[in-house]
C-alpha cells in the first residue's frame, strides 16, 4: 500500500482549466458541447460566460480575464486532453440522465401508454443532441474558430513532403489522401522511399507501412538512398567496407533528424483503423502505405485478393475519415489495360478507380514507356487533383551506380502533348 493520496479526477474543474486555452474552446465549439452536460454550477457559469465572450468578441477571454471575472477560480494546466474531457462529460451525462429518463419512460408506460412512443422519440433526440460526437461543422458565430484553424495552418506551413520541393511548392505538400498509381515494376516503391527520406530530412515523422516488401528490405532501401549506395550491392551481399561505413553514417544522420518507422504488420492486423492507430501511437505526422491491395477490410481480408469495388469503397472511406487527422500517402496500381499504353494512363485505369476518385485529395501517376525505361527516365504527373492544376515532372532514376531519383524538371504542356 502506498501512503500517497489518491485523487479523483474532477472533470468540471478540469473543464474550467481548459476554458483558458483557445484550442480547447474551439474544440468545445466544434463539438457543440452544451451546458447541460456540466453539473457543477461554477463550471457551468464559467463555460457560458466564455462562450458568450467568443460570440461577442470573436476570441476567447485569456486566463487573467477569466480569473478577474471569477475570483473563486485559480487556473492551472488541465489533467485531460480536450477530446478525452468531452467524452467524459458526455459519458457522465448518459450514465446519470439516461437512467433517470428510463425510469420516467417506465412510469409513463404504465400511466400514459399512448404517449410513450412520442416521449421515447423526444428523449432519444435530446440524448443524441447532448452526447453524440459532432465531427466538423461550421455555421453561425464560427468565423473565429475557422480563423483559428487557418492561423494554425499558416504556422504549420506546407504539409508533409511529396518527395520533391517542386511538387511541394505546386501542391503545398500532402493534405488528406495522396495516391501514387503506377504499373508493376515502374519504381513506385522507390519514389515512395524518396518521399519518406525527404520527410526525414525535413525532420518530419513519417511512418512507412511496407506491406509488399519485408520491412528489413524497405529499411535498407531507405538507408541506401540516404547514402547513395546501390541497393543491388546489399541484395548481392557485396558491400565494401567503405560503403558499409558510409551507410552507417547515413543511418546515424537519419536517426538524429527525427523519428521514423518502417513497419510490416502481420496479416490480420492491417485494417485501416489498426494501421492509423499504430502510426499515431508512435507520434507519426504522415503515413505511407505500400501498397493498397494488402490493406484488409473490416472482415480481415486483403482487398487485392477480392478485388471488389465494395471493398475498395469501404477501405478508402475509412482512410478518408482518418485523413482528417493525419495525411496518408497510398501506393496503388493501374489495371491491366495500361500494358500497351505509350503515354501516361488515365485515372479510370487504376484498380478501384471510382473509389479512388471519390476520396483522393491528390492522385499522382508514375509512368515510363520502353524508350523512357531505356533512358532511366520516368514521368510523375497529376491524374486527379481536388485543389490544384494538373502538372507533370520528369525524374531520372539512378539505381545501378548509385541510389537516387533526381528531379529533372517540369514537363511543359506543349511538350507533353506532342
WOJOGI-V92179 format. One record per pair of residues at least 12 apart in sequence whose C-alpha atoms are under 6 Angstrom apart, sorted by sequence separation. I is the first residue (numbers start at 1). GAP is how many residues later the second one is. D is the distance in whole Angstrom. If there is no record, write none. Layout:
i: (I | I)
gap: (GAP | GAP)
d: (D | D)
//
This chain:
i: (161 | 367 | 380 | 395 | 160 | 366 | 380 | 395 | 158 | 159 | 160 | 335 | 366 | 379 | 394 | 158 | 159 | 334 | 335 | 365 | 379 | 394 | 334 | 335 | 365 | 378 | 393 | 334 | 364 | 378 | 393 | 297 | 364 | 365 | 377 | 392 | 393 | 364 | 377 | 392 | 227 | 363 | 376 | 363 | 376 | 362 | 227 | 344 | 362 | 226 | 361 | 270 | 271 | 361 | 270 | 271 | 16 | 342 | 223 | 193 | 12 | 163 | 163 | 268 | 162 | 163 | 347 | 161 | 292 | 291 | 292 | 90 | 286 | 287 | 288 | 289 | 290 | 291 | 20 | 288 | 313 | 20 | 309 | 215 | 215 | 215 | 207 | 210 | 211 | 203 | 205 | 206 | 207 | 208 | 209 | 210 | 203 | 205 | 209 | 37 | 17 | 24 | 17 | 17 | 14 | 207 | 206 | 205 | 209 | 211 | 205 | 206 | 207 | 208 | 209 | 210 | 206 | 209 | 58 | 31 | 26 | 176 | 179 | 183 | 176 | 177 | 178 | 179 | 180 | 181 | 182 | 183 | 175 | 177 | 179 | 181 | 182 | 230 | 230 | 230 | 230 | 229 | 230 | 228 | 229 | 228 | 225 | 225 | 177 | 178 | 182 | 177 | 178 | 179 | 180 | 181 | 182 | 176 | 178 | 179 | 180)
gap: (12 | 12 | 12 | 12 | 13 | 13 | 13 | 13 | 14 | 14 | 14 | 14 | 14 | 14 | 14 | 15 | 15 | 15 | 15 | 15 | 15 | 15 | 16 | 16 | 16 | 16 | 16 | 17 | 17 | 17 | 17 | 18 | 18 | 18 | 18 | 18 | 18 | 19 | 19 | 19 | 20 | 20 | 20 | 21 | 21 | 22 | 23 | 23 | 23 | 24 | 24 | 25 | 25 | 25 | 26 | 26 | 27 | 27 | 28 | 29 | 31 | 31 | 32 | 32 | 33 | 35 | 36 | 38 | 39 | 40 | 40 | 41 | 41 | 41 | 41 | 41 | 41 | 41 | 42 | 42 | 42 | 43 | 43 | 47 | 48 | 49 | 53 | 53 | 53 | 54 | 54 | 54 | 54 | 54 | 54 | 54 | 55 | 55 | 55 | 56 | 58 | 58 | 59 | 61 | 64 | 77 | 78 | 79 | 79 | 79 | 80 | 80 | 80 | 80 | 80 | 80 | 81 | 81 | 86 | 103 | 119 | 147 | 150 | 150 | 151 | 151 | 151 | 151 | 151 | 151 | 151 | 151 | 152 | 152 | 152 | 152 | 152 | 169 | 170 | 171 | 172 | 173 | 173 | 174 | 174 | 175 | 178 | 179 | 183 | 183 | 183 | 184 | 184 | 184 | 184 | 184 | 184 | 185 | 185 | 185 | 185)
d: (5 | 5 | 6 | 5 | 5 | 6 | 5 | 5 | 5 | 4 | 5 | 6 | 5 | 6 | 5 | 5 | 5 | 6 | 5 | 6 | 5 | 6 | 4 | 5 | 5 | 6 | 6 | 6 | 5 | 5 | 4 | 6 | 5 | 6 | 6 | 6 | 5 | 5 | 5 | 5 | 5 | 5 | 6 | 5 | 5 | 6 | 5 | 6 | 4 | 6 | 6 | 5 | 5 | 5 | 5 | 6 | 6 | 6 | 6 | 6 | 6 | 6 | 4 | 6 | 5 | 5 | 5 | 6 | 6 | 5 | 5 | 5 | 5 | 5 | 5 | 5 | 5 | 6 | 6 | 6 | 5 | 5 | 6 | 6 | 6 | 6 | 6 | 6 | 6 | 5 | 5 | 5 | 5 | 5 | 5 | 5 | 5 | 5 | 6 | 6 | 5 | 6 | 6 | 5 | 5 | 6 | 6 | 5 | 6 | 6 | 5 | 5 | 5 | 5 | 5 | 5 | 6 | 6 | 5 | 5 | 6 | 5 | 6 | 5 | 5 | 5 | 5 | 5 | 5 | 5 | 5 | 5 | 5 | 6 | 6 | 5 | 6 | 6 | 6 | 6 | 5 | 5 | 5 | 5 | 5 | 5 | 5 | 6 | 5 | 6 | 6 | 5 | 5 | 5 | 5 | 5 | 5 | 6 | 6 | 6 | 6)
//
